[in-house]
Amino acid sequence: MPTPSSQTDASTISKAVPVRERHQKIRKIVQSQGFVTIDTLAQTFSVTPQTIRRDINTLSEQGVLYRYHGGAASTTSTENVAYNERKVLCFREKQNIAQLLAKHIPDNASLFINIGTTTEAIARALGNHKRLRVITNNLNVASIMSANDNFEVIVAGGLVRHRDQGIIGEATIDFISQFKVDYGIIGISGIDLDGTLLDFDYREVRAARAIIDNSRKIFLAADHTKFGRNAMVRLGNIAEIDELFTDRQPPAGLAEIIAAAEVTLHVV
């Protein structure tokens, strides 16, 4: 959180700053401070919080900052946003994506479900299905789905990551590789505009890689903030995905790559 002394003096910024210039200044402030609240930016530019929210949404869609609960954070390729914050980011969008994807999973199917807040929403959306067999390296997913006595839930072994209850490590990969399932359901931290799938933890990526390699069909669930988002670990390419479920049309260049790879695109 920025301290009062680190905040840009509102008197140095014109009240009539053009939108493009304001966007550039917001970007610089967020990059220099790491996180800035909506109220701070509204005071800095002498505009309403609603105006700042629109600015942040625009800049988030461009991939130059990350929309955050109550403010904006700088993008980074080395560290993801905290789990508790990710749970509320794009909450409705994730629910809608989850409901759409769940419609494409038949009863009696076998599934992998990996780590992520979007995949946890999918686990909830699958609650009315019958006789699913689920293998997961996400203790939150296991808890959600084990409440249904129609489901058989198998939890991968390995190291439990305290911050989000994800399970990672060599034992996880070995366990996943013992199965061949109908559907692999994965989330992702970022999709580069060249189609590269990106994440932050190489151990999580290796588990997701094992899911891709051992699934007959791969479903990727990603909200629009993932398009163009930067992360440092490469999982693979969008061409390896069978179907992408999202809440907005991807940027034009990425949409062309998706179409050329014959990936089925589902937009809520």
ABEGO torsion letter per residue (X at the ends): XBBAAABBBAAABBAABBAAAAAAAAAAAAAAAGBBBAAAAAAAAGBBAAAAAAAAAAAAAAGABBBBBGEBBBBBAABBBBAAAAAABGAAAAAAAAAAAAAABBBGBBBBBBBEAAAAAAAAAAAABBGBBBBBABAAAAAAAAABAABBBBBBBEBBBAAAGBBBEAAAAAAAAABBBABBBBBBABBBAAGBBBBABAAAAAAAAAAAAABABBBBBBBAAABGBBBABBAEBAAABABBBBABBBBAAAAAAAAAAGBBBBBX
